Amino acid sequence: MEVTYGPRFFDFIALYGAETILGFNRGNNNLTDTFEAFANAKTSPGLLEHLAGVEVGNEPDVYLFIWQKPIATPPWDANQEGADSADWAQDFINSWKEPLSMLYAGSCGNATVNVAVRTWNQHLYTLSQGTNIAVEMKDARTAADLATFSVYVASAASTGREFYLGETGFHGTDVESDASFGGALQLPDKSLLATTLDINRLYYHQGTINQGCQWLAGSPRHGSSSDVKATTAKEGVAAYAGTTIGGQVFESLGIDEATGAAVVGVGASEAVIVYL
């Protein structure tokens, strides 16, 4: 599916009036179109008032693996990823000029880029890529996935920056279970566990492409995502406008966000029982 965004898309951001994050599609490796789009965005009335940042997103190796787009050169290790994201970030700095810092990215050896980084940012989907819900719903599985980011969260904090999961969910591709129960099931588990690691925000992907369900309840927008704002384990997940958590629909769980009460069914994740 190809989607083209023009100037009217950027005008809509001011009309919508919510915090917005724009992102690079590094997977297509089209710097010319990308930075032309950002130039258009910057001239859109009211955009800067709502623009929270710019994500250095869409890993080229994923586009190679899933869609056979030959942007990445195997094995695409951490050094290659770091160099590519730093190049994109530097090109953005050169064309955007100001205001900075604007980037949602990782740390790198380029001091100029690091100064422009507002928030450390990574992506996370289930590392096992398993589709058996009975297995994947286990709290231990989610905890193990999140634990891989502990060192990054600590490093971000040491520089005075927050750490976000800029894109997360069950799977990153079209998997049938994600469109309904599977995607909703792991959302509260991952969100609540993330607070114990001091991960400040999780931006949940809307769901399987063309099958996700999104309620627009004034929630901050991130492409096709919504966020769950987390503070600390003691403070829990911040109060959220609307009748959903992170824009995702929970069916037959009986969660009352206003009071914090929850009726947990037999299909609930272990973490829901533990934390709620």
N, C-alpha and C positions, 0 to 999 in steps of 0.2 A: 504494500500500500504506500503510495507516494502522496504526501500532503505539501502543498505550496502555500507559504505564508507571505502575504503582501503587507503594504503599509496599513491597511485597515485593521489587520490583526493587532498591530501595535497600538493603534488608536483605541481599540477595545479595552486595552489594559487600563487606561485612565478611566474609561467609562465604567468598567467593572469595579475599580477602586480598591482592589486588594493587593497585598504584597505579591510581587511577581519575580520569578527567577528565569532568566533566559539561558539557553545552553548551546554549546557547540555540538555539531554532529561530526565528530572526528572520523566516524566510520565511513563517511563518503569522501573525506579528504578534500573537500572543495573549499579552500580558503577564500577564493575570490567571491563566491556567492555568499559565504558566511559573513564576511566582513562588510560586504555591500548591504546585507540585511541589517547588520548592527548599526551601520551609518544611517539607514532609514529609521531604525528604531529610536535612535538618539534624537532625531528631529521631531518625533511624534509628541504633540502637546501633552504634557502631564506625565509622560512615561517615567522620567527620572524621579518623580515624587514617589512612585510605587515600586521602582526597580530595586530589589534587595541585593542582587548580585548576578554574576554570570558564571555558569558552571562549565568547567572544562570536561565535557562528557563524552559518552558513546565510545567505548573502547574499540579500537580498530581490530583487535584480535577476535572479538565477538562477531564483528561483521564478516570477518574471514571465515570463521567456523560455521556460522549459521547461514549466511547468505552468499558465501563464496566471493566476497568482494576483496580483491587482492591488494588491500591497502596495507595490511600488516605483513611483515616478513617473519615467517616462523624462525625460532620458537616464540618470538615476541615476549621476551623476558622483562623483568622489572626495569632494567637499564633502558631498553628500547621504549617501554611505556613512559618512563620518566622523561626521556629526551623528547619524545613526540609531544607530550602534554606541555612541556616547557616551551617548545617551539610555538605551539598554538597560543600559549599564554603571552609570550613575548610579542607575537604578531598582533594580538589583541591590544596590548598596552600601546604599541606603536600607532595603531589606528584609532583607538578610543581616546587616548590622551588623558582625559579626566572626566568625571571624578574617579579617583582610586582611593582606597582599595575596593575592588569589585569582584575578585575572582573567588569562586568556590572550587578549590583544587587541593592537591597535596603539596607537601614541601618538596623542594628540589634544590639543586646546587646553584641555581641562578638567583643571585641576590636581588636583582631587579624584579624578577617574578615573585619572589617571596614577599617583598614589600607590598606588592599589589594583591596578595592573597588575603581575603577577609576571613574565610572559614575553611578549615580542612574538611575534605569531602571524599567519600568513597562510595562504592556501590556494593550491594549484597543481595544475592539470591541463594537459595539452598545450595550448599556446596556439594552435596551428594548428587544433586539433580534427580533424586528419586521421585517417583510419582505415587508410591504406596502411602496413602494418607494415614493409615494405621501406624506406619513406621515414622513418617515425617512429622506427625503431630507431637511426638514425644518432646517433652520439655528439654531433655538432655541434648537432643539434636539441635534445637534452636540455640541453646546455651553454647554449644560447641562452635557453632557458626559465628556467633557474636563475639566469642572470646578471642577470635583471631584479630580483632581490632583493638584490644586492650592497650597494646604498645603505642598504637597511633593516637588513641585518645589521650594517653599520658603525654605524648610528644606535643600534641596540639595545645594541651593545657600549659605546658612549659613555655610556650611562646605567647600565651595569653589569648589563644584562639579557641573557639568552640569546634566541636567535631560533629559533622552531620553524616548520615547515610543519605546521600543525595538521590538515590534510587534504590528501592528495595521492594520485596514482595516474596512470593513463593518461588516462582520460576520467572526467568526473563524472556521466555518465548511462549508460543501458543501451546499450552498444556490444558487439557479439558478440565481438570480438577480445579484449576485456578479461577475459572469463571464463576464458580459458585462456592461450595463449602470449603474447599482447600484454601483458597485465598483469604477468606474471612476468618478461618480457624487460626491461622498462624499470626494474624495481625495483632490481637491483644497479647499473645504470648511474647512475640518479639518486642513489642512496644514496652511492655512492663519490664522485661528482662533488660532492655537497653538502658532503662533509667538507672539500674544498679551499676552500670559501667560508665555513667556520666556521658552517654551519647546524647547530645542536646536536641537533635531533631532526626526524625525518620520521615522521608518522603516516599509514600507508598505509590507504586505504579498502579494505574487504574484497574488493572486486571488484564486478562487475555485480550489481545487486540480485537476490537469491535464487539467484545462480549462483556466488558466490564460495566459496572453500574456505578454512577457517580451522582451524588446529590450536591447541588450548588447551594451551600448554606453559609455563604460569606467566608468560606475557608480559604486560606492562602493557596495560591496556585503555583504549580511547578510543571509546566507542560501539561501532561495528562495525569498529573498526580495531585494528591493533597498531603498535608503533613500532620503528624501528631507531634505536638511540642512537648518535650520532656524536660524536666529540671533535674531533680535528684531523686534517689530512691525514696527518701523520706517524704518529699513533696509530691511524688507521683506524677501522673500525666496531667498537664494543665487542663483546666475546664475548656470545653470545646463547644462552639456554637452549633446548633442544629441537632438533629436526631441520629446522627451517625458518628462513628469514630473514624477520623481520617478520611471521611468521604466514603467509607466502605459500609455496605449493608450487612447487618447481623440478623439472621433469621432464627426465630425460635430459641433465642438465648435469654430473652427477658432482661436485658441490661437497661437499667434506669440511670442515665448519666447524671441527672440532677441530684440524686440522693446517694449514688454510689452503690445501690443495691443491685444484686445480680442473682438470677436463677440459672444454675449451671446444669445443662443437660448431659446425658451420658456421652455425647460426642465431644464434649469440651476438652480443650487442651489441659494438660496437667497444670500448666502455669496459671491458668484462669482460676483453678481451685486454690492453688497456693497463695496467689496474690490477692484475690478478691474474697 
